[in-house]
């Protein structure tokens, strides 16, 4: 009986994610600039998780606060169908 | 006593006439200075489109005040009470500024961010499209752009 061949799993090589705030030295996230916050929210206006954007925890918290402030002053929607 | 820096954003109704708007803006300004606050900067965005309607209005006048005050005065309470009582105010937000925010605001006031802001917009557009699946290349590109911006300053 021929043994079933076992294939080795080929690892997918992805470039390492990094925190763009740490890299470019941004220390304050402006809540009055919705364009800047755009990469961190999805089409419905929801916050994107850290595992997708690669942001460090420190700045993810700051983004969350900034987005919420931005929503409050009506520069970003709380709910949207198609933002982009 | 150390002074604390605050920033207030006020959204006023679009139905105001030019004169009434000026009046309301200067009223709040007076309120800040009379209660021991020191007005550092004020900014008027004019009629701006809002992301969602508030009280069936889709636009609003945005007015931003940055001021410093002693930490234990009741200036913020008084100011927010005035905002709440005023029917022309659709939304308000008062926040405390930390040291990074102060630096940022100063640079923004000096117009240093006008250039990066313009350049950031296309970078944002790049990043938006391939958000989830293919991320590495466009983000990296955008990042390089951003970094060079920072250096250019």
gemmi code that builds the backbone of each chain (N, CA, C; Angstrom):
import gemmi

chains = {
    "A": [
        ("UNK", (0.846, -1.216, 0.000), (0.000, 0.000, 0.000), (0.865, 1.244, 0.000)),
        ("UNK", (0.535, 2.042, -0.930), (1.315, 3.288, -1.002), (0.887, 4.223, 0.115)),
        ("UNK", (1.896, 4.751, 0.743), (1.580, 5.696, 1.819), (1.158, 7.037, 1.224)),
        ("UNK", (0.220, 7.627, 1.867), (-0.205, 8.929, 1.383), (0.909, 9.944, 1.632)),
        ("UNK", (1.169, 10.694, 0.598), (2.254, 11.657, 0.727), (1.827, 12.821, 1.605)),
        ("UNK", (2.702, 13.181, 2.487), (2.362, 14.332, 3.337), (3.159, 15.540, 2.872)),
        ("UNK", (2.424, 16.549, 2.609), (3.091, 17.764, 2.138), (3.430, 18.655, 3.320)),
        ("UNK", (4.552, 19.248, 3.192), (4.914, 20.237, 4.209), (4.121, 21.512, 3.942)),
        ("UNK", (3.665, 22.099, 4.996), (2.932, 23.353, 4.809), (3.931, 24.465, 4.451)),
        ("UNK", (3.601, 25.169, 3.379), (4.500, 26.251, 2.971), (4.104, 27.522, 3.720)),
        ("UNK", (5.009, 28.074, 4.481), (4.646, 29.284, 5.226), (4.474, 30.490, 4.296)),
        ("UNK", (3.445, 31.233, 4.558), (3.217, 32.444, 3.765), (4.065, 33.550, 4.355)),
        ("UNK", (4.900, 34.117, 3.541), (5.794, 35.152, 4.053), (5.163, 36.514, 3.790)),
        ("UNK", (4.818, 37.148, 4.866), (4.279, 38.502, 4.749), (5.280, 39.456, 5.356)),
        ("UNK", (5.386, 40.658, 4.787), (6.256, 41.649, 5.429), (5.700, 42.013, 6.789)),
        ("UNK", (6.599, 42.275, 7.705), (6.167, 42.516, 9.072), (5.388, 43.823, 9.163)),
        ("UNK", (4.312, 43.775, 9.945), (3.537, 45.002, 10.158), (4.271, 45.876, 11.160)),
        ("UNK", (4.002, 47.164, 11.048), (4.642, 48.059, 12.004), (3.665, 49.184, 12.320)),
        ("UNK", (3.952, 49.841, 13.398), (3.088, 50.955, 13.798), (3.539, 52.208, 13.054)),
        ("UNK", (2.629, 52.763, 12.267), (3.055, 53.898, 11.443), (3.275, 55.156, 12.258)),
        ("UNK", (2.702, 55.200, 13.463), (2.924, 56.396, 14.283), (4.306, 56.373, 14.898)),
        ("UNK", (4.711, 55.177, 15.328), (6.041, 55.057, 15.901), (7.087, 55.331, 14.839)),
        ("UNK", (6.817, 54.818, 13.649), (7.800, 54.932, 12.583), (8.001, 56.386, 12.159)),
        ("UNK", (6.883, 57.109, 12.031), (7.038, 58.473, 11.514), (7.045, 59.515, 12.625)),
        ("UNK", (7.004, 59.060, 13.870), (7.165, 59.996, 14.980), (5.989, 60.920, 15.222)),
        ("UNK", (4.787, 60.458, 14.915), (3.597, 61.258, 15.206), (3.188, 60.978, 16.644)),
        ("UNK", (2.993, 62.054, 17.403), (2.691, 61.833, 18.816), (1.282, 62.226, 19.188)),
        ("UNK", (0.669, 63.040, 18.366), (-0.678, 63.491, 18.682), (-1.568, 63.260, 17.470)),
        ("UNK", (-2.725, 62.675, 17.709), (-3.651, 62.406, 16.618), (-4.770, 63.432, 16.676)),
        ("UNK", (-4.868, 64.210, 15.623), (-5.822, 65.306, 15.602), (-7.216, 64.777, 15.275)),
        ("UNK", (-8.160, 65.075, 16.167), (-9.527, 64.598, 15.941), (-10.288, 65.500, 14.987)),
        ("UNK", (-9.703, 66.660, 14.644), (-10.407, 67.592, 13.764), (-10.102, 67.333, 12.294)),
        ("UNK", (-9.329, 66.301, 12.034), (-8.928, 66.021, 10.662), (-9.425, 64.628, 10.245)),
        ("UNK", (-10.648, 64.537, 9.729), (-11.205, 63.216, 9.419), (-10.434, 62.464, 8.328)),
        ("UNK", (-9.799, 63.204, 7.434), (-9.037, 62.531, 6.372), (-7.894, 61.697, 6.940)),
        ("UNK", (-7.309, 62.230, 8.010), (-6.202, 61.509, 8.628), (-6.680, 60.220, 9.289)),
        ("UNK", (-7.905, 60.223, 9.773), (-8.433, 59.054, 10.491), (-8.999, 58.002, 9.542)),
        ("UNK", (-9.180, 58.378, 8.284), (-9.804, 57.479, 7.309), (-9.158, 56.089, 7.217)),
        ("UNK", (-7.826, 55.974, 7.187), (-7.239, 54.631, 7.050), (-7.541, 53.710, 8.220)),
        ("UNK", (-8.066, 54.232, 9.308), (-8.270, 53.404, 10.496), (-9.721, 53.004, 10.707)),
        ("UNK", (-10.565, 53.326, 9.733), (-11.967, 52.917, 9.846), (-12.387, 52.226, 8.557)),
        ("UNK", (-13.392, 51.390, 8.642), (-13.841, 50.678, 7.437), (-14.959, 51.453, 6.743)),
        ("UNK", (-15.569, 50.808, 5.734), (-16.563, 51.535, 4.941), (-17.785, 51.949, 5.744)),
        ("UNK", (-18.083, 51.186, 6.788), (-19.248, 51.541, 7.602), (-18.900, 52.584, 8.656)),
        ("UNK", (-17.663, 53.002, 8.675), (-17.261, 53.982, 9.676), (-16.860, 53.361, 10.992)),
        ("UNK", (-16.655, 52.031, 10.987), (-16.245, 51.355, 12.221), (-14.724, 51.366, 12.342)),
        ("UNK", (-14.268, 51.286, 13.561), (-12.824, 51.239, 13.803), (-12.251, 49.915, 13.314)),
        ("UNK", (-11.117, 49.977, 12.637), (-10.452, 48.761, 12.201), (-9.604, 48.202, 13.339)),
        ("UNK", (-9.540, 46.878, 13.456), (-8.722, 46.307, 14.526), (-7.237, 46.508, 14.273)),
        ("UNK", (-6.513, 46.409, 15.346), (-5.070, 46.584, 15.338), (-4.372, 45.556, 14.454)),
        ("UNK", (-4.947, 44.347, 14.410), (-4.281, 43.287, 13.657), (-4.298, 43.581, 12.164)),
        ("UNK", (-5.157, 44.457, 11.719), (-5.172, 44.807, 10.296), (-4.288, 46.018, 10.017)),
        ("UNK", (-4.408, 47.034, 10.866), (-3.640, 48.246, 10.575), (-2.208, 48.174, 11.093)),
        ("UNK", (-1.949, 47.286, 12.060), (-0.598, 47.154, 12.587), (-0.221, 48.212, 13.596)),
        ("UNK", (-1.183, 49.009, 14.024), (-0.894, 50.078, 14.976), (-0.557, 49.498, 16.349)),
        ("UNK", (0.315, 50.159, 17.062), (0.635, 49.695, 18.416), (-0.521, 50.040, 19.352)),
        ("UNK", (-0.562, 49.346, 20.477), (-1.699, 49.510, 21.397), (-1.851, 50.954, 21.865)),
        ("UNK", (-0.709, 51.554, 22.150), (-0.728, 52.933, 22.633), (-1.457, 53.855, 21.656)),
        ("UNK", (-1.129, 53.700, 20.378), (-1.726, 54.607, 19.409), (-3.105, 54.155, 18.980)),
        ("UNK", (-3.382, 52.864, 19.094), (-4.740, 52.398, 18.802), (-5.735, 53.048, 19.766)),
        ("UNK", (-5.335, 53.152, 21.026), (-6.204, 53.813, 22.005), (-6.436, 55.261, 21.619)),
        ("UNK", (-5.351, 55.907, 21.184), (-5.477, 57.321, 20.821), (-6.344, 57.494, 19.583)),
        ("UNK", (-6.203, 56.561, 18.639), (-7.040, 56.622, 17.442), (-8.503, 56.481, 17.829)),
        ("UNK", (-8.775, 55.516, 18.729), (-10.159, 55.267, 19.133), (-10.771, 56.529, 19.725)),
        ("UNK", (-10.011, 57.188, 20.588), (-10.523, 58.413, 21.202), (-10.745, 59.491, 20.142)),
        ("UNK", (-9.777, 59.614, 19.242), (-9.866, 60.655, 18.212), (-11.066, 60.423, 17.305)),
        ("UNK", (-11.293, 59.154, 16.936), (-12.430, 58.852, 16.050), (-13.740, 59.170, 16.763)),
        ("UNK", (-13.809, 58.829, 18.036), (-15.044, 59.085, 18.771), (-15.315, 60.577, 18.921)),
        ("UNK", (-14.254, 61.344, 19.155), (-14.420, 62.796, 19.232), (-14.852, 63.349, 17.884)),
        ("UNK", (-14.237, 62.822, 16.848), (-14.525, 63.289, 15.500), (-15.988, 63.006, 15.150)),
        ("UNK", (-16.495, 61.865, 15.594), (-17.901, 61.538, 15.340), (-18.807, 62.508, 16.085)),
        ("UNK", (-18.421, 62.824, 17.290), (-19.271, 63.684, 18.107), (-19.452, 65.059, 17.476)),
        ("UNK", (-18.398, 65.616, 16.925), (-18.532, 66.933, 16.304), (-18.938, 66.822, 14.844)),
        ("UNK", (-19.456, 65.650, 14.461), (-20.091, 65.437, 13.151), (-19.132, 65.625, 11.983)),
        ("UNK", (-17.888, 65.259, 12.166), (-16.976, 65.257, 11.026), (-16.835, 63.846, 10.464)),
        ("UNK", (-17.162, 62.857, 11.280), (-17.221, 61.465, 10.808), (-18.592, 60.926, 11.174)),
        ("UNK", (-19.149, 60.037, 10.353), (-20.468, 59.483, 10.693), (-20.361, 58.363, 11.743)),
        ("UNK", (-21.421, 58.240, 12.521), (-21.497, 57.100, 13.444), (-21.802, 55.831, 12.658)),
        ("UNK", (-22.714, 55.937, 11.714), (-23.036, 54.802, 10.835), (-23.072, 55.306, 9.403)),
        ("UNK", (-22.575, 54.469, 8.484), (-22.584, 54.847, 7.082), (-22.683, 53.588, 6.249)),
        ("UNK", (-23.243, 53.714, 5.054), (-23.301, 52.558, 4.162), (-22.039, 52.482, 3.332)),
        ("UNK", (-21.725, 53.571, 2.698), (-20.525, 53.615, 1.857), (-19.830, 54.934, 2.100)),
        ("UNK", (-18.699, 54.859, 2.777), (-17.998, 56.110, 3.072), (-17.049, 56.514, 1.992)),
        ("UNK", (-16.464, 55.454, 1.371), (-15.320, 55.749, 0.519), (-15.677, 55.727, -0.959)),
    ],
    "B": [
        ("UNK", (0.236, 78.003, 40.664), (-0.718, 77.058, 40.052), (-0.464, 76.944, 38.563)),
        ("UNK", (-0.355, 75.736, 38.160), (-0.129, 75.509, 36.718), (-1.386, 75.787, 35.914)),
        ("UNK", (-1.155, 76.268, 34.742), (-2.300, 76.490, 33.863), (-2.557, 75.252, 33.020)),
        ("UNK", (-3.820, 75.022, 32.763), (-4.194, 73.906, 31.899), (-4.705, 74.469, 30.584)),
        ("UNK", (-4.392, 73.752, 29.529), (-4.840, 74.202, 28.218), (-6.056, 73.411, 27.783)),
        ("UNK", (-7.019, 74.122, 27.239), (-8.236, 73.485, 26.770), (-8.490, 73.860, 25.322)),
        ("UNK", (-9.314, 73.057, 24.719), (-9.736, 73.358, 23.353), (-11.225, 73.084, 23.237)),
        ("UNK", (-11.946, 74.042, 22.701), (-13.391, 73.877, 22.536), (-13.750, 73.959, 21.066)),
        ("UNK", (-14.544, 73.009, 20.632), (-15.109, 73.079, 19.286), (-16.601, 73.290, 19.434)),
        ("UNK", (-17.121, 74.306, 18.778), (-18.550, 74.594, 18.852), (-19.122, 74.542, 17.443)),
        ("UNK", (-20.229, 73.835, 17.289), (-20.921, 73.817, 15.998), (-22.196, 74.627, 16.147)),
        ("UNK", (-22.284, 75.697, 15.363), (-23.442, 76.586, 15.434), (-24.379, 76.332, 14.248)),
        ("UNK", (-25.641, 76.682, 14.428), (-26.623, 76.436, 13.353), (-26.291, 77.237, 12.108)),
        ("UNK", (-26.613, 76.683, 10.937), (-26.336, 77.402, 9.695), (-27.356, 78.497, 9.398)),
        ("UNK", (-28.459, 78.568, 10.162), (-29.496, 79.556, 9.841), (-29.151, 80.959, 10.338)),
        ("UNK", (-28.038, 81.093, 11.072), (-27.663, 82.398, 11.605), (-27.237, 83.360, 10.496)),
        ("UNK", (-27.524, 84.631, 10.732), (-26.996, 85.637, 9.816), (-25.548, 85.916, 10.223)),
        ("UNK", (-24.852, 86.586, 9.340), (-23.437, 86.872, 9.579), (-23.235, 87.602, 10.907)),
        ("UNK", (-24.149, 88.561, 11.146), (-24.016, 89.395, 12.342), (-24.248, 88.580, 13.612)),
        ("UNK", (-25.307, 87.753, 13.570), (-25.616, 86.931, 14.741), (-24.497, 85.950, 15.042)),
        ("UNK", (-23.911, 85.458, 13.981), (-22.803, 84.515, 14.146), (-21.640, 85.192, 14.858)),
        ("UNK", (-21.288, 86.385, 14.360), (-20.181, 87.121, 14.966), (-20.464, 87.398, 16.439)),
        ("UNK", (-21.719, 87.742, 16.705), (-22.121, 88.053, 18.074), (-21.928, 86.838, 18.980)),
        ("UNK", (-22.444, 85.699, 18.515), (-22.349, 84.481, 19.319), (-20.893, 84.124, 19.573)),
        ("UNK", (-20.084, 84.232, 18.513), (-18.666, 83.884, 18.632), (-17.972, 84.781, 19.646)),
        ("UNK", (-18.266, 86.095, 19.574), (-17.578, 87.013, 20.489), (-18.124, 86.878, 21.907)),
        ("UNK", (-19.398, 86.472, 22.022), (-19.970, 86.240, 23.352), (-19.206, 85.155, 24.093)),
        ("UNK", (-18.969, 84.057, 23.400), (-18.247, 82.953, 24.034), (-16.814, 83.357, 24.354)),
        ("UNK", (-16.277, 84.159, 23.457), (-14.911, 84.632, 23.659), (-14.834, 85.460, 24.942)),
        ("UNK", (-15.833, 86.318, 25.097), (-15.887, 87.169, 26.284), (-15.994, 86.308, 27.537)),
        ("UNK", (-16.843, 85.301, 27.438), (-17.063, 84.399, 28.574), (-15.759, 83.759, 29.019)),
        ("UNK", (-14.935, 83.405, 28.045), (-13.648, 82.777, 28.377), (-12.749, 83.772, 29.094)),
        ("UNK", (-12.606, 84.962, 28.515), (-11.661, 85.926, 29.082), (-12.149, 86.461, 30.423)),
        ("UNK", (-13.488, 86.600, 30.589), (-14.007, 87.141, 31.846), (-13.836, 86.180, 33.006)),
        ("UNK", (-13.808, 84.879, 32.699), (-13.683, 83.894, 33.769), (-12.239, 83.495, 34.038)),
        ("UNK", (-11.318, 84.337, 33.644), (-9.921, 84.069, 33.969), (-9.212, 83.176, 32.984)),
        ("UNK", (-9.817, 83.010, 31.829), (-9.154, 82.217, 30.800), (-8.340, 83.114, 29.892)),
        ("UNK", (-7.344, 82.533, 29.307), (-6.482, 83.302, 28.411), (-6.637, 82.709, 27.018)),
        ("UNK", (-7.241, 83.466, 26.119), (-7.506, 82.956, 24.782), (-6.199, 82.891, 23.987)),
        ("UNK", (-5.843, 81.702, 23.554), (-4.591, 81.544, 22.827), (-4.828, 81.639, 21.328)),
        ("UNK", (-5.897, 81.010, 20.912), (-6.124, 80.951, 19.476), (-7.586, 80.703, 19.210)),
        ("UNK", (-8.101, 81.304, 18.149), (-9.452, 80.930, 17.728), (-9.464, 80.767, 16.222)),
        ("UNK", (-10.359, 79.929, 15.803), (-10.346, 79.555, 14.403), (-11.778, 79.398, 13.947)),
        ("UNK", (-12.070, 79.889, 12.758), (-13.408, 79.740, 12.215), (-13.332, 78.981, 10.903)),
        ("UNK", (-14.032, 77.873, 10.837), (-13.999, 77.073, 9.610), (-15.071, 77.514, 8.631)),
        ("UNK", (-15.963, 78.373, 9.065), (-17.069, 78.772, 8.204), (-18.097, 77.663, 8.095)),
        ("UNK", (-18.919, 77.759, 7.066), (-19.973, 76.765, 6.883), (-19.350, 75.459, 6.389)),
        ("UNK", (-19.507, 74.421, 7.197), (-18.901, 73.137, 6.856), (-19.975, 72.054, 6.805)),
        ("UNK", (-19.820, 71.148, 5.879), (-20.784, 70.050, 5.765), (-20.532, 69.042, 6.879)),
        ("UNK", (-21.608, 68.598, 7.507), (-21.473, 67.640, 8.591), (-21.651, 66.229, 8.040)),
        ("UNK", (-21.143, 65.268, 8.790), (-21.191, 63.878, 8.322), (-22.588, 63.281, 8.475)),
        ("UNK", (-23.377, 63.842, 9.362), (-24.751, 63.385, 9.539), (-25.589, 64.568, 9.997)),
        ("UNK", (-26.893, 64.550, 9.721), (-27.705, 65.716, 10.098), (-27.927, 65.790, 11.606)),
        ("UNK", (-27.860, 67.010, 12.144), (-28.189, 67.275, 13.542), (-29.339, 68.270, 13.542)),
        ("UNK", (-30.408, 67.965, 14.201), (-31.610, 68.804, 14.210), (-32.027, 69.172, 12.784)),
        ("UNK", (-31.949, 68.204, 11.922), (-32.341, 68.325, 10.503), (-31.497, 69.327, 9.734)),
        ("UNK", (-30.316, 69.627, 10.253), (-29.421, 70.523, 9.519), (-28.200, 69.737, 9.056)),
        ("UNK", (-27.812, 69.984, 7.816), (-26.698, 69.193, 7.280), (-25.383, 69.963, 7.262)),
        ("UNK", (-25.450, 71.269, 7.552), (-24.215, 72.042, 7.611), (-24.150, 72.775, 8.957)),
        ("UNK", (-22.985, 73.273, 9.267), (-22.844, 74.016, 10.514), (-21.631, 74.929, 10.471)),
        ("UNK", (-21.684, 75.964, 11.308), (-20.517, 76.837, 11.453), (-19.618, 76.246, 12.527)),
        ("UNK", (-18.387, 75.979, 12.177), (-17.453, 75.423, 13.156), (-16.571, 76.528, 13.703)),
        ("UNK", (-16.524, 76.591, 15.018), (-15.694, 77.604, 15.684), (-14.829, 76.902, 16.721)),
        ("UNK", (-13.535, 77.177, 16.698), (-12.626, 76.510, 17.613), (-11.941, 77.551, 18.499)),
        ("UNK", (-11.961, 77.306, 19.803), (-11.244, 78.164, 20.739), (-10.167, 77.334, 21.425)),
        ("UNK", (-9.001, 77.918, 21.544), (-7.981, 77.284, 22.373), (-7.655, 78.264, 23.478)),
        ("UNK", (-7.731, 77.803, 24.714), (-7.486, 78.735, 25.807), (-6.803, 78.045, 26.978)),
        ("UNK", (-6.165, 78.858, 27.804), (-5.484, 78.348, 28.992), (-6.168, 78.933, 30.213)),
        ("UNK", (-6.289, 78.125, 31.258), (-6.915, 78.608, 32.486), (-6.339, 77.847, 33.666)),
        ("UNK", (-6.485, 78.441, 34.846), (-6.086, 77.745, 36.061), (-6.940, 76.506, 36.203)),
        ("UNK", (-6.308, 75.451, 36.711), (-6.987, 74.159, 36.693), (-8.232, 74.120, 37.570)),
        ("UNK", (-8.223, 74.865, 38.701), (-9.339, 74.710, 39.629), (-10.430, 75.764, 39.463)),
        ("UNK", (-10.355, 76.577, 38.391), (-11.468, 77.487, 38.145), (-12.590, 76.718, 37.456)),
        ("UNK", (-13.768, 77.310, 37.494), (-14.910, 76.598, 36.935), (-15.212, 77.061, 35.518)),
        ("UNK", (-14.174, 77.485, 34.845), (-14.385, 78.085, 33.525), (-15.030, 77.115, 32.548)),
        ("UNK", (-14.605, 75.843, 32.593), (-15.150, 74.881, 31.640), (-16.626, 74.619, 31.925)),
        ("UNK", (-16.947, 74.508, 33.209), (-18.348, 74.307, 33.578), (-19.213, 75.455, 33.077)),
        ("UNK", (-18.719, 76.666, 33.303), (-19.489, 77.848, 32.912), (-19.657, 77.908, 31.400)),
        ("UNK", (-18.577, 77.607, 30.723), (-18.608, 77.659, 29.263), (-19.584, 76.619, 28.716)),
        ("UNK", (-19.517, 75.415, 29.263), (-20.385, 74.355, 28.750), (-21.846, 74.622, 29.102)),
        ("UNK", (-22.051, 75.231, 30.239), (-23.421, 75.612, 30.602), (-23.969, 76.608, 29.588)),
        ("UNK", (-23.122, 77.553, 29.203), (-23.534, 78.541, 28.212), (-23.837, 77.869, 26.871)),
        ("UNK", (-23.010, 76.889, 26.512), (-23.243, 76.171, 25.255), (-24.574, 75.445, 25.303)),
        ("UNK", (-24.852, 74.829, 26.445), (-26.070, 74.027, 26.566), (-27.309, 74.915, 26.546)),
        ("UNK", (-27.171, 76.094, 27.123), (-28.328, 76.998, 27.175), (-28.598, 77.634, 25.828)),
        ("UNK", (-27.562, 77.767, 25.043), (-27.697, 78.462, 23.767), (-28.320, 77.536, 22.725)),
        ("UNK", (-29.430, 77.973, 22.155), (-30.098, 77.107, 21.176), (-29.415, 77.119, 19.817)),
        ("UNK", (-28.525, 78.072, 19.618), (-27.824, 78.130, 18.333), (-26.716, 77.091, 18.250)),
        ("UNK", (-26.364, 76.533, 19.399), (-25.263, 75.571, 19.418), (-25.805, 74.169, 19.149)),
        ("UNK", (-25.335, 73.553, 18.070), (-25.758, 72.190, 17.752), (-24.926, 71.182, 18.538)),
        ("UNK", (-23.627, 71.409, 18.573), (-22.723, 70.484, 19.236), (-21.573, 71.274, 19.857)),
        ("UNK", (-21.033, 70.756, 20.936), (-19.819, 71.350, 21.485), (-18.958, 70.242, 22.039)),
        ("UNK", (-17.678, 70.507, 22.096), (-16.739, 69.530, 22.651), (-15.579, 70.292, 23.260)),
        ("UNK", (-15.350, 70.084, 24.540), (-14.220, 70.724, 25.205), (-13.261, 69.641, 25.668)),
        ("UNK", (-12.018, 69.760, 25.303), (-11.045, 68.766, 25.736), (-9.841, 69.451, 26.370)),
        ("UNK", (-9.178, 68.682, 27.205), (-7.928, 69.122, 27.809), (-6.809, 68.750, 26.843)),
        ("UNK", (-5.855, 69.642, 26.670), (-4.766, 69.355, 25.741), (-3.532, 68.887, 26.506)),
        ("UNK", (-2.927, 67.813, 26.015), (-1.668, 67.382, 26.637), (-0.495, 68.039, 25.899)),
        ("UNK", (0.705, 67.708, 26.327), (1.869, 68.437, 25.789), (2.063, 68.179, 24.296)),
        ("UNK", (1.749, 66.957, 23.858), (1.905, 66.664, 22.434), (0.896, 67.458, 21.612)),
        ("UNK", (-0.311, 67.555, 22.162), (-1.354, 68.301, 21.471), (-0.970, 69.767, 21.348)),
        ("UNK", (-0.358, 70.305, 22.405), (0.054, 71.699, 22.373), (1.066, 71.946, 21.273)),
        ("UNK", (2.027, 71.035, 21.200), (3.056, 71.166, 20.175), (2.427, 71.096, 18.793)),
        ("UNK", (1.528, 70.134, 18.650), (0.867, 69.945, 17.364), (0.097, 71.196, 16.966)),
        ("UNK", (-0.664, 71.747, 17.919), (-1.474, 72.918, 17.606), (-0.614, 74.112, 17.216)),
        ("UNK", (0.528, 74.226, 17.901), (1.400, 75.345, 17.583), (1.932, 75.216, 16.159)),
        ("UNK", (2.305, 73.995, 15.812), (2.819, 73.785, 14.457), (1.735, 74.002, 13.426)),
        ("UNK", (0.515, 73.594, 13.784), (-0.602, 73.754, 12.868), (-0.891, 75.233, 12.628)),
        ("UNK", (-0.788, 75.997, 13.713), (-1.052, 77.421, 13.613), (-0.027, 78.108, 12.735)),
        ("UNK", (1.211, 77.623, 12.816), (2.260, 78.226, 12.006), (2.194, 77.773, 10.562)),
        ("UNK", (1.200, 76.960, 10.261), (1.004, 76.556, 8.870), (1.940, 75.466, 8.407)),
        ("UNK", (2.578, 74.776, 9.377), (3.518, 73.738, 8.959), (2.820, 72.514, 8.411)),
        ("UNK", (1.550, 72.356, 8.776), (0.866, 71.134, 8.397), (0.125, 71.260, 7.080)),
        ("UNK", (0.118, 72.463, 6.537), (-0.638, 72.615, 5.297), (-0.077, 71.751, 4.192)),
        ("UNK", (1.237, 71.665, 4.164), (1.839, 70.857, 3.103), (1.575, 69.367, 3.309)),
        ("UNK", (1.930, 68.821, 4.468), (1.690, 67.388, 4.662), (0.225, 67.012, 4.509)),
        ("UNK", (-0.650, 67.897, 4.951), (-2.078, 67.605, 4.881), (-2.486, 67.337, 3.449)),
        ("UNK", (-2.025, 68.162, 2.545), (-2.379, 68.002, 1.141), (-1.804, 66.698, 0.619)),
        ("UNK", (-0.585, 66.413, 1.036), (0.060, 65.206, 0.534), (-0.508, 63.950, 1.178)),
        ("UNK", (-1.020, 64.123, 2.371), (-1.571, 62.967, 3.051), (-2.828, 62.467, 2.358)),
        ("UNK", (-3.566, 63.380, 1.798), (-4.841, 62.997, 1.196), (-4.694, 61.914, 0.123)),
        ("UNK", (-3.794, 62.069, -0.854), (-3.635, 60.988, -1.831), (-3.129, 59.704, -1.204)),
        ("UNK", (-2.264, 59.858, -0.200), (-1.753, 58.667, 0.474), (-2.900, 57.899, 1.103)),
        ("UNK", (-3.843, 58.647, 1.660), (-5.011, 58.029, 2.271), (-5.786, 57.252, 1.222)),
        ("UNK", (-5.967, 57.873, 0.077), (-6.724, 57.221, -0.988), (-6.059, 55.907, -1.396)),
        ("UNK", (-4.729, 55.919, -1.417), (-4.004, 54.695, -1.756), (-4.278, 53.599, -0.752)),
        ("UNK", (-4.264, 54.021, 0.508), (-4.357, 53.023, 1.562), (-5.753, 52.454, 1.670)),
        ("UNK", (-6.721, 53.271, 1.307), (-8.103, 52.876, 1.523), (-8.478, 51.659, 0.700)),
        ("UNK", (-8.115, 51.666, -0.567), (-8.590, 50.623, -1.467), (-8.143, 49.210, -1.037)),
        ("UNK", (-6.859, 48.979, -0.874), (-6.476, 47.588, -0.560), (-6.370, 47.350, 0.933)),
        ("UNK", (-7.340, 47.847, 1.675), (-7.225, 47.883, 3.128), (-6.901, 46.513, 3.723)),
        ("UNK", (-7.775, 45.541, 3.481), (-7.599, 44.300, 4.217), (-6.607, 43.321, 3.579)),
        ("UNK", (-6.854, 42.846, 2.342), (-6.062, 41.698, 1.900), (-4.605, 42.018, 1.570)),
        ("UNK", (-4.390, 42.909, 0.606), (-3.010, 43.209, 0.231), (-2.626, 44.489, 0.924)),
        ("UNK", (-1.747, 44.369, 1.881), (-1.506, 45.576, 2.661), (-0.099, 46.104, 2.546)),
        ("UNK", (0.801, 45.197, 2.366), (2.196, 45.561, 2.543), (2.637, 46.690, 1.621)),
        ("UNK", (2.483, 46.476, 0.338), (3.112, 47.395, -0.607), (2.585, 48.826, -0.498)),
        ("UNK", (1.252, 49.044, -0.623), (0.785, 50.431, -0.644), (1.059, 51.158, 0.656)),
        ("UNK", (0.907, 50.454, 1.757), (1.138, 51.110, 3.039), (2.588, 51.543, 3.141)),
        ("UNK", (3.452, 50.646, 2.724), (4.868, 50.964, 2.809), (5.188, 52.194, 1.961)),
        ("UNK", (4.598, 52.224, 0.773), (4.830, 53.373, -0.094), (4.386, 54.661, 0.564)),
        ("UNK", (3.144, 54.584, 1.072), (2.566, 55.765, 1.704), (3.440, 56.199, 2.871)),
        ("UNK", (3.938, 55.210, 3.564), (4.739, 55.504, 4.737), (5.990, 56.263, 4.352)),
        ("UNK", (6.610, 55.816, 3.288), (7.822, 56.478, 2.830), (7.519, 57.928, 2.516)),
        ("UNK", (6.382, 58.128, 1.864), (5.974, 59.484, 1.531), (5.856, 60.329, 2.780)),
        ("UNK", (5.141, 59.751, 3.761), (4.872, 60.475, 4.996), (6.175, 60.823, 5.698)),
        ("UNK", (7.057, 59.848, 5.768), (8.312, 60.054, 6.466), (9.095, 61.174, 5.812)),
        ("UNK", (9.099, 61.151, 4.489), (9.853, 62.192, 3.798), (9.236, 63.555, 4.078)),
        ("UNK", (7.899, 63.579, 4.224), (7.239, 64.823, 4.575), (7.760, 65.340, 5.897)),
        ("UNK", (7.837, 64.429, 6.839), (8.272, 64.829, 8.173), (9.681, 65.401, 8.118)),
        ("UNK", (10.483, 64.746, 7.308), (11.852, 65.217, 7.205), (11.936, 66.577, 6.535)),
        ("UNK", (11.054, 66.759, 5.552), (11.070, 68.015, 4.812), (10.777, 69.203, 5.720)),
        ("UNK", (9.921, 68.944, 6.713), (9.625, 70.015, 7.646), (10.869, 70.366, 8.387)),
    ],
}
model = gemmi.Model(1)
for chain_id, residues in chains.items():
    chain = gemmi.Chain(chain_id)
    for i, (resn, *xyz) in enumerate(residues, 1):
        res = gemmi.Residue()
        res.name, res.seqid = resn, gemmi.SeqId(i, " ")
        for name, pos in zip(("N", "CA", "C"), xyz):
            atom = gemmi.Atom()
            atom.name, atom.element = name, gemmi.Element(name[0])
            atom.pos, atom.b_iso = gemmi.Position(*pos), 0.0
            res.add_atom(atom)
        chain.add_residue(res)
    model.add_chain(chain)
structure = gemmi.Structure()
structure.add_model(model)
structure.setup_entities()
